[in-house]
Amino acid sequence: MIDVEKFCQQVETSLQAAVTNTLETKRRLGQYAVIVEDGKPRRIGPDEIGALLERHNPCKFTDSPLH
C-alpha cells in the first residue's frame, strides 16, 4: 500500500524541481516568465527570475553550467 503523505511529498518535490529547472533555463536564455503574485499574473525578467530562485532555493542556485 502507498503511504499517501510520502507520495504527496515526492510529487511536490518533483514539481518544485521541474519549475526550478524551467525558470533557470528561462533565466539563462534571457527570457521572461509569468508568475502569479497576490492572485494576479506578473511578468518577470531574467534578473528577477535569478533573484526569485536565490530567495526560494539558495543552496541549489548557481551560475555554473554544470549544475
Secondary structure as UniProt FT lines:
FT   HELIX           4..29
FT   STRAND          33..37
FT   TURN            38..39
FT   STRAND          40..44
FT   HELIX           46..56
FT   TURN            58..60
FT   TURN            65..66
//
